Amino acid sequence: MLRLSSYMAEARERVLPAEVIEKTKHHILDTLAAMISGSRLPPGRLAIQFARAYSGEKIAIVAGSDVVCGPMEAALANGMLAHSDETDDTHAPSQSHPGCAVVPAALATGEQFGIDGARFLRAVALGYDIGPRVTMTLGALAYMDESHRSTHSISGEFGAAAAAGSAANLVAQQMRWLLDYAAQQASGIAAWQRDTEHIEKGLVFAGFPARSGVTAALLIQAGGTGIADIFSGSDNFFLAYQPKADPEKLIEKLGERYEVTRTSIKKWTVGSPIQAPLDALEIIFKKRPFDADQVRSVVVRVATKEASIVNNREIPDICLQHMVAVMLLDKTASFKAAHDTARMQDPTVLRQRAKVQLIPDEELDRLLPQREAIVEVTLTDGTKLTERVEAVRGSAENPMNREEVVAKSRDLMTPILGAAPCNRLIDRIMSLESVKDIRELRALLH
């Protein structure tokens, strides 16, 4: 706890390696793009409506809207915006989506205290370091399967609290209490997997964790106290959540291995299990161009656990069969196409979807959390085209470069912000060190 709390308190002044700074900027931009694009989706519209109805003092912006409200309401709303759909980043080793909770918490608290861009960047990097380590210590995917608790919510809670605590300038002793408050609020049940409208999922992954993290930081900053070590002693966090856990993993390679560098940015704005199949189809197209009508069948193999998430779902961006059909027709999978619910009933799309067979593969289960896929396309002339994707584009093993992240973000934000404001926002994020007050972003997010 001494090592962890000191690391957290010192993060606001710690000089980060250049590659970590660059990667953190990518994830901030990617999350802001998810927030802005999410503002026009049902979960985002609900979040904005809620923030407008219950807005308190005008301190923090709700992205993609004209709402300025209290920091806790802004954190909740922006968290929901960031995970209004499957656009935001993912951290496979911890089974979590860090950005959608961490960035809204850092932004809301940063606006509260008027921190500069460098401090904001460091707060975000700290959130990625702390939240994922908690659920990696618990056991990540295996823990979620065994406990039925949501690792996404637990990781988001601790990550958001750490980011907000850094923005609030908490010292080491206060960081101890902050971790206590985060543990007391850690929640989330894996039943979110049954949510068909993405509203509860947005709250579990991001809205509630971001709000709770900011609440904890502001209570401590206002003078709140707690117990000195929630990770040891009687009735501690690990006894309650995972007695088999080794708390030493919380500080494993802390300051040496930055978890933001192990976090994936999605190239395709669809559910994670669909990323590798779409990558495989894109590679196949490049090797041998063909039209959808030339396809007899498409067989997609993904891990059994992954298949259950995306098998013939009601929402386009988490329905594998639908998105493969769209890819066959469009030769790409745009944000607009991934959110066009009406197109799920289009006869042209349905004809292609009928050709798609999803096969759960237990062999690929053993490779999780690495999400591999094998795609075999059979053409009407009998030609078979097969591609196996082992490292999804955007993953830590196959990262997107700055140009790709900017292109994705521009595609998501321009329809809402307009081209010129979108470019100004991108420029500011890529030069955060020159931002004197994070409130300067408010006009660009409006």
Secondary structure by P-SEA (a helix, b strand, c coil): caaaaaaaaacccccccaaaaaaaaaaaaaaaaaaaaacccaaaaaaaaaaaacccccccccccccccccaaaaaaaaaaaaaccccccccccccccccccaaaaaaaaaaaacccaaaaaaaaaaaaacaaaaaaaacaaaaaaaccccaaaaaaaaaaaaaaaaaacccaaaaaaaaaaaaaabbbbccccccccaaaaaaaacaaaaaaaaaaaaaaaaccccccccccccccccccccccccccccccccccccccccbbbbcccccccaaaaaaaaaaaaaacccccccccbbbbbccaaaaaaccccccccccaaaaaaaaaacccccccccccccccccaaaaaaaaabbbbbbaaaaaaccbbbbbbbbbcccbbbbbbbbccccccccccccaaaaaaaaaaaccccccaaaaaaaaaaaaaccccccccccccccc
